């Protein structure tokens, strides 16, 4: 049992090393490889062998490349927001939420003020006067 566990652990170490040393292709490298395949100067199998990639990887990159071009030509220019834009939008949303939270109170105070004006009463308690002044100034 211990030998079996050790073999599994060694296999895991080998997988981890392979994963860590796996080549990462930049976007520019992927584009270069896909364009070489599109040119057709050599077969896709030869290109993949020379670049050290699987044919399925090449075809995946090719599909992504062509789909992105198709979307761009169709006018789909949607993009992901930057982190700064996301922060700005969150700040704006928070400010709007706070403004919306004050509206019911302002509405209630204004209704009270309007009802008193309709009855000919102009005397307001000091707390309401201060709140009305604050609302009008805002």
Buried (B, 14 or more C-beta within 10 A) or exposed (E): EEEEEEEEEEEEEEEEEEEEEEEEBEEEEBEEBBEBBEEEEEEBEEBBEEBEBEBEBBBBBBEEBEEEEEEEEEEEEEEEEEEEEEEEEEEEEEEEEEEEEEEEEBEEBEEBBEEBEEEEEEEBEEEBEEBBEEBEEE
